Amino acid sequence: MNEAVQPDIIVIGAGVVGLSAALALQGRGRRVAVVDREGPAAGASAGNAGAFAFTDILPLASPGLMRKAPRWLLDPLGPLSVPPAYALRIAPWMLRVARACSPGRVEAATAAQTALMDLSKAELEPFLEATGTLSMLRREGNLEVFESEEEWRASLPGWDARERHGIEFRHMSAAEMAEVQPGLAKRFVRGTFTPGWFSISDPKLYVLALAERFRENGGTIETADVRALLPDAAGVTLDTGDGPRRAADVVVAAGAFSHRIAATVGERVPLETERGYNTTLPGDAFDLRTQVTFGGHGFVVTRLSTGIRVGGAVELGGLRLKPNFKRSDAMLAKAKSFLPGLKTDGGRQWMGFRPSLPDSLPAIGFSRGSRRIVHAFGHGHLGLTQSAGTARIVADLLTGRAPPVDLAPFSPQRFA
């Protein structure tokens, strides 16, 4: 980027949140550039389950998590694990999670999450229409399955909370589940179907399509590693490994690496990484008609245009530890026992970093160091889901409009 074509705004991050924000800002008439350390769809945007999980209003940090966590943590390949090499480092973050599990904080986080979900759902289809990606949207629902009446009844308070917020669902018997999704193992005796569950045909192809539309609109995407932000009264300089970049305003949407960049302007955001694993099987691996969530085991099986994806779970292991693909193997073995007809040959394994904050809410808002810097990161496993809503908020903040939701619960400074 040279001085002659200096952009109005630089977005740091070419994942789904960063590119969605960049396109929303283009729609407001701004000249936008994107900088990413690897390029479009290189991180969690490439390998997620492809769901717009608007019904996931309950924070991961909840009393239910605290009840399950001790049992899960004893299983190194279970739904939630902390590698021993990372346990001491993540202990302060886990303490913050425990504090966020109090009933009052859960209620407040649920209300904030619902507001962002409602906005994101309202913004989604207009955004897809504007970017030429509406044909990639699917409406196939989600079926969460339970192995006992006891497990199903334990989930009911969460469904009651969703009902209070107007989310449609249907509880089902085993026979009713078989009509929605044939081929489930007999061990699953109850289920809950959410018909309003949206998904994208393939998350990586979707983000690459956003990148292409952004370029068609005159935007540029550059590969560079942003080391620091240097704001002044007239704008922000980006310190990279191969020379400075400059714009009037900057958006930090760099996923799991965002807190490092934010720290250079005095921000202290306790971001950690939910390392997610999956295996993508060939498209004929199973006759999958809806996404199936195995909540008691922390993973989903979902149908993409590029195959059947088996993935999920949470490994709190930071950015540096090597992937443990035994976790992918364990999920695939479980999926085979849960869906006996599943063909498990020919799969492709993947691991990615989900940027997560202790209260399960993202950081969206102006930086402590400068009103020329907007943070938009920490969405956990809801980056795709909340991308259109986050893009709307970022565009409002940088064009002088009042955002449509209260941003106090999402303040990047709330942990200070």
Buried (B, 14 or more C-beta within 10 A) or exposed (E): BEEEEBBBBBBBBBBBBBBBBBBBBBBBEBBBBBBBBEBBBBBBBBBBBBBBBBBBBBBBBBEBBEEBBEEBBEEBBBBBBBBEEBEEEBEEBBEBBBEBBEEEBBEBBBEBBBBBBBBBBBBBEEBBEBBEBEEBBBEBBBBBBBBEEEBBEBBEEBBEBBEEBEBEBEBBEBEEBBEBBEBBEEEBBBBBBBBBBBBBBBBBBBBBBBBBBBEEEEBBBBBBBBEBBBBEEEBBBBBBEEEEBBBBBBBBBBBBBBBBBBBBBEBEBBBBBBBBBBBBBBEEBBEBBBBBBBBBBBBBBBBBEBBBBBBBBBBBBBEEEEBBEEBBBBBBEBBBEBBEEBBBEEBBBBBBBBBBBBBBBBBBBBBBBBEBBBBBBBBBBBBBBBBBBBBBBBBBBBBEEEBBBEBEBBBBBBBE
